[in-house]
Amino acid sequence: MTELDTAWWVHTNPQVTVRLALPEELETVGQVLERAYETSYGIDDNYRAELHRLGEAWAGLGDIWVAVREGRIAGAIVTPVVGQPQNFVRDPPEPELGFRQLGVDPSERGAGVAHALLAHVVRLANERGIHYVDLYTQTRMEQAQRLYRSLGFVRAPDRDWFVPDTDHELLAHILAI
């Protein structure tokens, strides 16, 4: 048995299925993400609108994955499509697979949805021959940061940065797989 076989991302909730979102589901995905972010952090109208334009925003750049539990979309995440830079934010020192906009409907929290989505990202990285997964959070996203730390992500403060023309600092986190 290898270290990969015993890693957390191998053991996920069988009641949660992760698959690509269908075009007709994108409005529902936007609603789920809006509830997730609004409940946990509060969001402004610009970000709310962005969540409802995922299909056009990520066309050709990102794959929108959904977690389905009991027949309902319970959460979502965006990863780069093959052939595009695999890190959304900055050029990493090693190849890394980044992701964006992980969100779980508040009514589905605690059911393994975020875990299943993150496990899917790790499996994608492995399939693509990438040995690191990275993400960026805002300082106020303490709940998300606790989740990532519990799964082995470590802070990489030397990679933190500010979104241009804003005061939004993004904190880097990396998982070696």
C-alpha positions as CSV (number, residue, x, y, z in Angstrom):
1,M,0.0,0.0,0.0
2,T,1.4,3.4,-1.0
3,E,1.1,6.7,0.9
4,L,-1.4,7.8,-1.7
5,D,-3.6,4.8,-0.9
6,T,-3.8,5.8,2.7
7,A,-4.3,9.6,2.2
8,W,-7.5,11.4,3.2
9,W,-8.5,12.0,-0.4
10,V,-8.9,8.3,-1.2
11,H,-11.7,7.9,1.4
12,T,-14.7,10.1,0.6
13,N,-18.4,9.9,1.3
14,P,-20.0,7.5,-1.2
15,Q,-23.2,9.5,-1.0
16,V,-21.5,12.5,-2.7
17,T,-20.7,12.3,-6.4
18,V,-18.5,14.8,-8.1
19,R,-19.0,15.5,-11.8
20,L,-18.8,18.3,-14.3
21,A,-21.7,20.8,-14.1
22,L,-24.2,20.7,-17.0
23,P,-24.9,24.0,-18.7
24,E,-28.5,24.0,-17.5
25,E,-27.3,23.6,-13.9
26,L,-25.1,26.7,-13.8
27,E,-27.8,29.0,-12.4
28,T,-28.3,26.5,-9.6
29,V,-24.6,26.4,-9.0
30,G,-24.5,30.2,-8.8
31,Q,-27.3,30.0,-6.2
32,V,-25.5,27.4,-4.1
33,L,-22.3,29.4,-4.2
34,E,-24.1,32.6,-3.3
35,R,-25.7,31.0,-0.3
36,A,-22.4,29.5,0.8
37,Y,-20.4,32.7,0.5
38,E,-23.2,35.0,1.8
39,T,-23.8,32.8,4.9
40,S,-20.1,32.5,5.8
41,Y,-18.6,35.8,4.8
42,G,-21.1,38.2,3.3
43,I,-20.5,39.2,-0.3
44,D,-21.0,42.3,-2.4
45,D,-23.1,42.7,-5.5
46,N,-20.2,42.4,-7.8
47,Y,-19.1,39.0,-6.5
48,R,-22.8,37.8,-6.3
49,A,-23.1,38.6,-10.0
50,E,-19.8,36.8,-10.8
51,L,-21.1,33.7,-9.1
52,H,-24.1,33.8,-11.4
53,R,-22.0,34.1,-14.5
54,L,-19.7,31.2,-13.9
55,G,-20.3,29.6,-17.3
56,E,-19.2,32.7,-19.3
57,A,-16.5,33.7,-16.8
58,W,-14.8,30.3,-17.0
59,A,-15.5,29.3,-20.6
60,G,-12.4,27.6,-22.0
61,L,-10.4,28.4,-18.9
62,G,-12.0,26.4,-16.1
63,D,-14.1,23.3,-15.4
64,I,-17.0,23.8,-13.1
65,W,-17.4,20.7,-10.9
66,V,-20.5,20.0,-8.8
67,A,-21.0,17.7,-5.8
68,V,-24.3,16.0,-5.9
69,R,-25.8,14.5,-2.8
70,E,-29.3,12.9,-2.6
71,G,-30.0,14.2,-6.2
72,R,-29.2,17.9,-5.4
73,I,-26.3,20.1,-6.1
74,A,-24.7,20.5,-2.7
75,G,-21.5,22.3,-3.7
76,A,-19.2,23.3,-6.4
77,I,-15.5,24.1,-7.3
78,V,-13.7,25.4,-10.4
79,T,-10.4,23.9,-11.7
80,P,-8.3,24.9,-14.7
81,V,-9.0,23.0,-17.9
82,V,-6.2,20.9,-19.3
83,G,-4.1,23.0,-21.7
84,Q,-4.5,26.2,-19.6
85,P,-2.2,27.3,-16.8
86,Q,-2.9,25.0,-13.9
87,N,-2.6,27.8,-11.4
88,F,-5.2,30.6,-11.5
89,V,-3.3,33.2,-9.6
90,R,0.5,33.2,-9.8
91,D,3.3,31.3,-11.4
92,P,4.3,28.7,-8.8
93,P,7.9,27.5,-8.4
94,E,6.7,23.9,-9.0
95,P,3.7,22.8,-11.1
96,E,0.6,23.1,-9.0
97,L,-3.1,22.6,-9.6
98,G,-5.1,25.5,-8.3
99,F,-8.8,25.8,-7.7
100,R,-11.3,28.6,-7.1
101,Q,-14.7,29.2,-5.7
102,L,-15.2,26.1,-3.5
103,G,-18.5,26.5,-1.9
104,V,-21.0,24.2,-0.1
105,D,-24.6,24.9,0.4
106,P,-25.1,25.7,4.2
107,S,-27.8,23.0,4.4
108,E,-25.2,20.4,3.3
109,R,-22.3,21.3,5.5
110,G,-20.9,18.5,7.6
111,A,-22.0,15.9,5.0
112,G,-18.5,15.5,3.4
113,V,-19.3,17.7,0.4
114,A,-16.2,20.0,0.7
115,H,-14.1,16.9,1.4
116,A,-15.4,15.2,-1.8
117,L,-14.7,18.3,-3.9
118,L,-11.2,18.7,-2.6
119,A,-10.5,14.9,-3.0
120,H,-11.6,15.3,-6.6
121,V,-9.1,18.2,-7.1
122,V,-6.3,16.0,-5.6
123,R,-7.2,13.2,-8.0
124,L,-7.2,15.6,-10.9
125,A,-3.7,16.7,-9.9
126,N,-2.5,13.2,-9.7
127,E,-4.0,12.4,-13.2
128,R,-2.2,15.4,-14.6
129,G,1.1,14.5,-13.0
130,I,1.1,17.4,-10.6
131,H,2.3,17.0,-7.1
132,Y,0.9,20.1,-5.4
133,V,-2.5,21.7,-5.0
134,D,-2.7,25.3,-4.1
135,L,-5.4,27.8,-3.2
136,Y,-5.8,31.3,-2.0
137,T,-8.2,32.6,0.7
138,Q,-8.9,36.0,2.0
139,T,-7.9,36.8,5.6
140,R,-11.6,36.8,6.7
141,M,-12.2,33.2,5.5
142,E,-11.1,31.6,8.8
143,Q,-13.6,28.7,8.5
144,A,-12.2,27.7,5.1
145,Q,-8.7,28.1,6.4
146,R,-9.4,25.7,9.3
147,L,-10.8,23.1,6.8
148,Y,-7.7,23.4,4.6
149,R,-5.3,23.1,7.5
150,S,-7.2,20.0,8.8
151,L,-6.6,18.4,5.4
152,G,-2.8,19.1,5.4
153,F,-2.6,22.4,3.4
154,V,0.1,24.6,4.8
155,R,0.4,28.4,4.6
156,A,2.9,29.8,2.1
157,P,3.1,33.4,3.2
158,D,5.9,34.2,0.8
159,R,3.3,33.7,-2.0
160,D,0.6,36.0,-0.5
161,W,-0.5,39.0,-2.6
162,F,-3.0,41.7,-3.0
163,V,-5.7,41.7,-5.7
164,P,-4.7,44.7,-7.9
165,D,-6.5,47.9,-7.2
166,T,-8.0,46.6,-4.0
167,D,-7.2,46.0,-0.3
168,H,-8.0,42.3,-0.6
169,E,-5.0,40.3,0.5
170,L,-5.0,36.7,-0.7
171,L,-3.3,34.1,1.6
172,A,-1.6,31.2,-0.2
173,H,-2.0,27.5,1.0
174,I,-0.3,24.5,-0.5
175,L,-0.8,20.7,-0.2
176,A,1.9,18.3,-1.2
177,I,0.4,15.1,-2.6
